[in-house]
Amino acid sequence: MSDQPSASPHLYPDQPRVGVGVLVWKGDQLLLIRRAKAPLAGEWCLPGGSQELGETLFQTAAREVREETAIACRPYTVLTAVDGITRDPRPQGAGPEVEPRVRFHFTIVEIMAEYTGGEPQAGDDAAAALWADRAACERLVTWPSIKAVVDLGWAARAATGRG
């Protein structure tokens, strides 16, 4: 688990970027990836990534899932939006007036999607990809903001009678 800087074009931005996280459902299982790169390298989370110019949120969702996992999906609704901000550590001895530099800043739109085909294979920014039932999600997803989104997704899924 590391947030060490990489050659990412998103490192030390001058403005927030739009990101998309995707909750892909296959029956009572959710698609998870283990991130290969910062931010959150080594953490289990949802597939997703940056929106490209001219792309809708749903197009971004389908493309990112395909690139990271080889899974085809049909996005169908926006679940929520969250802030993904990672800062450098506070310099030793610095007072509260010193604001650590922003390393990454994404506004992440979380999209719900249904599985339409394929088998999970790690690709692009993913070190691993798998289907997880609720108990596995509880064990694997530990980052608090991602855990909150996953929990919200399970609740929304149950409210529609699907989960």
Backbone torsions as a table, in degrees:
resi	resn	phi	psi	omega
1	MET	NA	118.0	-175.3
2	SER	-151.3	145.5	172.0
3	ASP	-117.3	27.4	179.7
4	GLN	-63.6	139.8	179.9
5	PRO	-57.9	146.9	177.4
6	SER	-127.4	-167.5	177.9
7	ALA	-83.2	20.3	-176.5
8	SER	-60.2	134.6	175.3
9	PRO	-70.6	-9.0	-179.0
10	HIS	-92.0	-4.2	-177.3
11	LEU	-71.8	131.9	179.6
12	TYR	52.6	62.3	-177.6
13	PRO	-74.6	162.9	174.4
14	ASP	-99.7	-3.3	174.7
15	GLN	-159.3	160.2	178.1
16	PRO	-63.4	152.5	175.3
17	ARG	-112.8	153.3	176.5
18	VAL	-88.3	124.3	175.1
19	GLY	-118.4	159.5	178.3
20	VAL	-127.9	128.6	170.9
21	GLY	-107.8	145.2	-173.4
22	VAL	-128.2	123.8	173.4
23	LEU	-95.3	99.7	-178.8
24	VAL	-96.4	121.8	-176.6
25	TRP	-105.3	133.6	172.4
26	LYS	-128.0	94.1	-174.4
27	GLY	62.6	-122.2	-179.3
28	ASP	-101.1	29.4	178.3
29	GLN	-126.0	149.8	-179.3
30	LEU	-117.9	139.1	179.1
31	LEU	-79.2	126.1	177.3
32	LEU	-122.2	153.0	171.2
33	ILE	-126.3	153.7	169.6
34	ARG	-101.4	119.1	-175.3
35	ARG	-66.9	136.9	179.3
36	ALA	-95.1	-18.9	-173.8
37	LYS	-131.2	162.1	173.3
38	ALA	-68.1	149.1	-0.7
39	PRO	-78.6	156.3	175.9
40	LEU	67.8	32.2	177.3
41	ALA	-55.3	133.1	179.1
42	GLY	90.2	-13.6	-179.5
43	GLU	-85.4	144.9	171.8
44	TRP	-81.9	131.9	-178.9
45	CYS	-156.2	-165.1	-180.0
46	LEU	-91.3	147.8	173.7
47	PRO	-66.2	155.2	177.8
48	GLY	160.8	-177.4	-180.0
49	GLY	174.4	-163.5	-174.0
50	SER	-79.0	139.5	173.0
51	GLN	-73.2	138.0	178.1
52	GLU	-98.6	153.9	179.6
53	LEU	-55.3	130.1	178.6
54	GLY	86.5	-1.7	-177.4
55	GLU	-98.6	139.5	171.7
56	THR	-78.1	165.6	176.9
57	LEU	-58.7	-42.8	-178.9
58	PHE	-67.9	-36.8	175.7
59	GLN	-64.4	-41.7	176.9
60	THR	-60.1	-46.6	-178.3
61	ALA	-57.9	-51.1	-178.3
62	ALA	-63.3	-42.1	-179.2
63	ARG	-65.4	-47.6	-177.7
64	GLU	-63.5	-40.7	177.7
65	VAL	-62.2	-44.7	179.7
66	ARG	-62.5	-45.1	-178.5
67	GLU	-66.4	-38.3	-175.4
68	GLU	-87.0	-24.1	-171.7
69	THR	-134.9	-8.5	-174.8
70	ALA	67.1	15.4	179.0
71	ILE	-95.5	138.3	172.6
72	ALA	-95.7	140.4	-179.4
73	CYS	-145.7	164.2	176.3
74	ARG	-118.8	101.9	176.7
75	PRO	-64.7	142.4	-177.5
76	TYR	-134.4	-16.2	177.4
77	THR	-163.5	158.4	172.7
78	VAL	-88.6	127.0	178.7
79	LEU	-86.1	-50.7	-177.1
80	THR	-168.2	178.4	173.0
81	ALA	-133.8	142.0	-178.3
82	VAL	-135.2	158.6	174.8
83	ASP	-92.2	131.8	174.6
84	GLY	-118.0	94.0	-177.0
85	ILE	-121.7	124.3	176.7
86	THR	-120.2	128.1	-179.4
87	ARG	-111.4	156.9	170.4
88	ASP	-64.1	157.9	174.9
89	PRO	-62.9	149.9	176.4
90	ARG	-66.8	130.6	179.3
91	PRO	-58.3	139.6	-178.9
92	GLN	-57.2	130.7	179.1
93	GLY	83.1	-3.1	-179.5
94	ALA	-74.9	141.0	178.1
95	GLY	-81.6	176.6	-178.0
96	PRO	-65.3	-17.3	179.5
97	GLU	-75.0	-14.5	179.0
98	VAL	-89.0	113.8	179.6
99	GLU	-90.9	118.2	178.5
100	PRO	-58.7	147.2	-178.2
101	ARG	-65.7	140.9	177.9
102	VAL	-78.2	119.5	-179.7
103	ARG	-84.8	-45.5	176.7
104	PHE	-137.5	145.4	174.0
105	HIS	-147.5	110.0	178.1
106	PHE	-123.4	141.3	162.5
107	THR	-98.8	115.5	-171.4
108	ILE	-106.4	119.8	176.7
109	VAL	-93.7	119.6	-177.0
110	GLU	-92.3	121.7	-173.4
111	ILE	-112.2	137.3	172.8
112	MET	-92.5	140.9	-178.1
113	ALA	-146.9	153.3	175.2
114	GLU	-103.2	138.9	174.8
115	TYR	-62.8	136.9	174.7
116	THR	-125.9	-10.2	177.0
117	GLY	167.2	163.3	176.1
118	GLY	99.6	168.0	176.8
119	GLU	-118.5	138.2	-177.6
120	PRO	-60.5	126.2	175.4
121	GLN	-139.3	130.9	179.5
122	ALA	-67.0	133.9	177.1
123	GLY	-153.3	170.7	177.0
124	ASP	51.4	-113.6	-176.4
125	ASP	-88.8	4.3	-175.6
126	ALA	-101.3	135.1	173.8
127	ALA	-89.4	-23.8	179.6
128	ALA	-157.7	156.9	177.2
129	ALA	-145.3	139.8	-179.3
130	LEU	-159.2	161.7	171.3
131	TRP	-89.8	136.8	-177.9
132	ALA	-132.1	132.9	172.2
133	ASP	-78.3	-179.4	-174.8
134	ARG	-61.5	-41.8	-179.6
135	ALA	-63.1	-41.1	178.8
136	ALA	-66.5	-39.5	176.5
137	CYS	-59.5	-42.7	179.1
138	GLU	-59.2	-39.0	-180.0
139	ARG	-75.0	-43.3	-169.9
140	LEU	-84.3	-40.9	-175.7
141	VAL	-86.4	111.3	-175.7
142	THR	-117.5	-19.2	-179.6
143	TRP	-68.1	122.7	-170.3
144	PRO	-53.7	-45.0	-177.4
145	SER	-69.4	-34.9	178.3
146	ILE	-72.7	-40.9	177.1
147	LYS	-58.1	-41.5	179.2
148	ALA	-63.0	-41.1	178.8
149	VAL	-66.7	-43.8	179.4
150	VAL	-61.9	-43.3	177.9
151	ASP	-62.1	-41.7	177.5
152	LEU	-62.8	-39.5	177.8
153	GLY	-63.1	-44.6	177.9
154	TRP	-61.4	-41.1	179.7
155	ALA	-65.1	-43.2	178.9
156	ALA	-64.5	-39.4	179.4
157	ARG	-63.5	-44.4	179.9
158	ALA	-65.1	-37.5	-179.0
159	ALA	-64.2	-25.9	179.1
160	THR	-92.1	0.7	-179.4
161	GLY	79.0	12.9	-178.2
162	ARG	-95.6	-19.6	-172.0
163	GLY	-121.1	NA	NA
